[in-house]
Amino acid sequence: MSPAVDPQRVWRELDTLGGMSDAEAPAVTRVVFTETDLRARRFFKQCCEAAGLAVREDAVGNTFARWAGTSSDLPAVATGSHCDAIPNAGRFDGTVGVFGGLEAVRALQHVGYRPRRSIDVVMFTSEEPTRFGLGCLGSRLLSGALAPEAAEQLRDAERRTLEDVRRGAGFEGRLAGVAVPPATYASFIELHIEQGPLLERAGDHIGIVTAIAAPASLRVFIEGQGGHAGAVLMPDRHDAFLGAAEIALAVEHAARGTASPHTVGTVGVCDVFPGAINSIPSRVRIEIDVRDIDQNRRDSVLQAIAAACEDVAARRKLTIRTDRINADAPATCAPEIVDAVSAACARRGLKSQRMISRAYHDSLFMARVAPTGMIFIPCRGGVSHRPDEYASPEAIGRGVEVLADVLATLAE
């Protein structure tokens, strides 16, 4: 059996989805629970129902499209990703895994394959942290990694709670019912663009993911003393921004100090008050992202940042408070799924390499639910989260072919 994938059909669907955006093309902005997001959800459900799949949604909007297997008592196999997009993003992040998963099922249907285990194509809610400040919201709740009580307290920039927003979007029920029971899934595999340059540089068709980096996020509040930029002399200053700048450099120093290429640290947000050129900053908020595939090494960076905050506060006479947004454990991909992806590449004569995912995905949390793997395809220049993000129809088609082969293996 060699399922015949229709890459042009996936491309047309991705093109249609890309037009559902709050940004002017080619940029895509699709924030969770906006009307644009709801349009994208309706489109996905229509495509799944046209393929004969049974669609259901949970209380947070995770959407499941099931192809029933011949042994309904067995745990199912799942694939999928997300369709929300950060502001000014591209068309392929997450969406390739959703519509590619659907195309893999259609390709298997086309050759008359009948799965023993049911196969779910899942569109997870809010993989991006854009609205509520926490990534992988749907898969965190589904896996039990996020307590429903904590999720209910999440607020967006307008101070609206997740409870209010999701119910306003039409998603009822209790968040406590989102977590799936044990043994719901036998395995999970996610197709995704690499979001990096390694596959393209090597001329490889497929990346076989072996591990997913562990993210940790911090929000740091620095308080000093404001004043007139001309009237307060330098020895008398307690400049909150300069303290924040030192902490930002400490993040870089700590990440580089592990001597591992897998450790990365980023200060991606710096909010300065009052934000006037002639006023000394009195308050600053920065947000820090630290990642590694080794949790102990990642946590050593967090400890170094904490020490730097204490030092800066003491020397500059500032008040510094740190809130931990999240600190998730890394995931190791299941060897049997890694081997299944490798075997599928070999059968189809595709060049592949084993690699880690430095970006985190819904797979990070699905690994708490079932044995998990990921398939990467090249993206031009390694660019992602930008309007010029691009994966060719051919690359998408090859990824879907491998996904279809692996789903057929796992569903037996």
N, C-alpha and C positions, 0 to 999 in steps of 0.2 A: 504493500500500500504506500503510495506516494501522493499525499494530498496536493491538489493543484490550487494554489493561492491566486487570487485576482488582485494584484497590487494596485491596479488602477481604481478598483472599487474602493479600497481603503483610502487611496489618495483623494478621491472625490468626496468621501465622507469627512476626511480631515479638512479638506478645503471648505466644505459647507460649515463645519464646526468652527473653523477659523474666522468665518464671517460673523459669528455670534460673539461680539466683542464690544467693550465700552471704549476701545481705543481705535484710532484710524488705522486701517490696513497699511503695512503688513503687521503692525503691532497687534498683540492680543492682550486684553485685560478682561478677566472673567473671575470675579470675586464671589466666593461662596454665598449662596442664598440671595443674590441679586436677581433681578428679572432675567438678566443675560445668562446667569448660571442655570436658572430654571428652564430657559429655552434649550440650553445644551442638554440638560437632563431629559427633556421631552424628546429631543432628537435621538438620543441614545436608546431610549426605551422603544421608540418607533422602529428603529433599525433591528433591535433584538426581537421584537414581536413579529416583524416581517420574516425573521429567520426561524420562527416557531418556538422561540424560547419563552419560558414562563418568567415574568418579571415581578419582583417584589422590592419594597423599600423598607428600611428600618427607621427608627425614630429620629436618627440624626441625618438621614438621607443617603446612607450607603445603599447602593442599588445593585441587586443580584439578578442576573439573567441566567436561568438554569436550562441546560440540555439534559433531560432526564436519562439516567443510565438504566440498564437492564436489571441491575441489582440495587434497588432503592434503599435497602437496609445498610449498604456499605457507606462509610464516610466519603464525601465527594472530593473532587479535585477542583481547584480554583485557579483562576488567572485574572489579571486586571491591573488597574492603576487609577489615575485621577484625571479629571478634565478641568479643574479650576486652574487659573493662571494668574501669576502675579502681575501687577501693572507693568505695561510696556514689555510684555514677554513675547514668546514665539508660539508656533502652531503645533509643536511636536512633543514637548515635555509632558509626559503622562498620557497624552491622548493616543500615542502610538500603542501603548500597552492596553488601552481600553478597546479601541476599534481594531487593533491588531488581534486582540483576544477573540473578538467577535468573528473576524475573518478566519481565524484558525478553526473555529467551530464550523463555520460555513464550508470551509474546504474539506473538513472531515465528513460533513454531511454529504457533500457532493460525490464523494467516492463510495458512499454507502456504508461507512463505518458506523458501528453502534457501540458506544462506550459501555463498559460494565459499570463503572462508577459514574454518577452524575458529574457534569462539568458546569461550574459557575463562572460566568464572566462578571467581574465585580468592578463597579465604578465607586471608588472610595470618596467620601466627603472631605473636602478641605485638606488635601495634602500640604498645600501651601499655608504658611502662617499669616497670610496677609490680613485677614479680618480679625482674628481672635488672638494673634500673637503666639500661637502654638501649632506647629506643623503636625501633619498626620492625625488630625482630630478624629476622623472616622475610624481609622485602623487602630488608633490608641483605645478608643472605646470598645471596638469589636474584640480586641485582644485582651481587654481587662487591664491594660497598662495605665489607663486614666480612669480614676474613680468617677462615677456619675455625679457625685456631689461636687467634686472639683470642677467638672465640666460645666455644671449649671451656673457656676459663678464667673465663668469667662465672659468678658465684655469686649465689645468692639470700640473703635475710636469715638463713637457717639454715645458710649456708656450703655449701650443696649446689651442685655444678657443674651447668651446663646439660647436660653429657653425662649425668650421673646422672639428672637430672630427666626429660629427654626420653626416655631409654631406659626409665625406670620407667613412663612414660606410654604406652609401646608404639611409639615411633618409633625404628626401627633405621636402619642405614646410616651412611655417613660424611658429615659436614657438608661435606666438600670436593665432594660431588656435588650440593649444593643450587643452586649458581650455574648459571644457564641458559646454553647456548651462544649465541654471537652469532646474530642473525636468527631467534631463536625466535619473537619477537613482532613483528608489523608495527606495532602500536599498542596503547595501553592507555588506558582512560578509567575514572575513578572517580566514582561518585555519592555525595554526602555531604551531611549537614546543614551549614548555614553555620557554626554555632557562633559567630555574631555577629548583630547586629541590623539590618544594612544592608538586606537584602532586605525584611524585614517593614516597616521604616520607609518604604521607597520604594513599597511595595505591588507589588513585582515578584515574578514566579513563579520565575524561574530566575537563578542567578548563573553566569556563564561565566568560569571561572578562567583568568587569563592568566599568573600566576606564583605560585610557592610559596616562602614565606620560608625563609631559611637559618637553622637552629638551631645554637647552640653551647652546651655545658653545661660548667660548671666545678664542681669540688669543692674547697673551700678549708678547710684545717686551720689553726686559730689556737691557739697555745700560749702561756700566760702563767704566772702564779704564783697558786695558790690561797691561801686563808687565811680566818681568821675575819672575818665581816662587821663585827664591832664592834671587833676588835683591830688591824686593819691600817689605818693612817691613809691618807687619800686621796693624799698626795704619794708614798707608798711602793708604790702599787698598780701591778700589771701585769695588768689585767683583760682576759681573752681575749674576753669578750662585748662589752665596749665597743669593742675593736678590730673585732670582727665587725660591730657596728652602724655604725661608720664606713665599712666596706667596703660594706655594704648601701646606705648613702646615696650612696656613690660610684658604685654601679651605676645608681641612679636619675639622678644628675647626668650621667653619661656618656651614657646613653640619651637623655635630654632634650637634651643638648648637640649632637647631630647635626642638630637642627632639622628632622628628617624624621619624619612621622607613622608611617612604616613601621618605625622602630627602637623595639624594646621590650626592657626588661631587668627581670628578676624574681629576687628571692631567695625561693625557695619552701621551703627547708629550713633550720632552725637548731637544731642539737642541742647543748645546753649541758651540760657536766659540771662539778661533780657534780649540779647541778640542785636545790640546796637553797637556801631563802630566806636562810639565814644563812651562806652560804659564797660567797666570791668565785669566779667561774668561772675554772677553770684551763685548760680546753680547750673549744673550740667547733668544730663542723663546719657550714659553710653550703654550700648548693648554689645555683648561679646559672644562669639561663637567659637567653640573649641571642639575639634574632632580628631579621632584616632580609631584604628581597629583594635588597639590594645587599651582596655579600660584603665588599667593601673597607670599607664603612661599618660593617658588623657587626664586622669585625676591628679597626677603630679603637676601638670600645667595649671590646673585649677588652684592647687595649693600655692603655687608660686605667684599666681595673680592675687590671691588673698593676702599673701605676705607683702606684696608690692602695695596693695591698698593701705595696709596698716602703716607701712613706711612713709608713703606719700602723705597720709593724714597727719602723722606726727610731725614731719619736717615742715609741711606747709600750713600747719594749723587749720586743717579742713575737717569737716565731718563727712565720712564716707560710709554708705550703707550698701550692701550687696544682697540682691534677691536672686535666688537660683530659679530660673524659669523651668528648666528640665535638665536632667543628666541621665541619658538613656544608655543602656548596655549595648555593646556591639552585637552583631549577629554573624554566625558562621553558616554558610550555605550547606545544605545537606549533601553529603558525598554522593548519594545515589542520584540526586537530581543533577549535580555537576556532571556526573558520568553520563547521564541520559542526554544532556545537552551536547557533551563532547561526542557521543556516539551519533547523534543526529547530524552534527556538522560533518563527521567523517563520511556518513552515508551519502550526503549531498555534495561532497567534495568542496566544502567551504573551509577557508582558512580561519583559524580561531586562535585566541590566546586566553589564558586564565588571568584574571585581574581582580582587584578589589574595587568596591564602589566607595568613593570618598564622599559622594553625596548620599544622603539617606533618603529612603523611600518607604512606602507602605510595607514593603517586604521586611523592613526592620522589625515591625510589630507583628506581621503575620508569622514570623519565625517563632513567636511565642505560642502560636496556635497549632502549627503543623510544620513538618520539614519543608524548607523553602529554598528557592533558587531564583536567579535572575539571568536574563539574556540581554546583552547590550548590542546595539548596532551603531555604526559610526555616524557622527554628525559633523557637518562641514566645519573645519577649523576648530573643532571642539567647543563651538559656541553654543551657549544655552542661556535661557532667561533674557533673551534679546530678540528684537523683531527679525534679525537675520539668522536666527536659529533655523537649521535646515537638515533634513534627512531625505535622501533621494527615494523615489518610488522603488528602485531596485533594492536598496538597502532595507527598506521596510519589508518588501516582499520576501527577502531572504530570512529576515528575522521571524516573520510570521510562519514561513515554512518550517523553520526549526521548532518554533513554539508548537505548531500543530503536531509534529512528530513526537515531541516530548509529552504533550497532553495525551496522545494516544497511548504512549508507554505508561504514563502514570495512571490513566483511567482503567488499566487492566489489573 
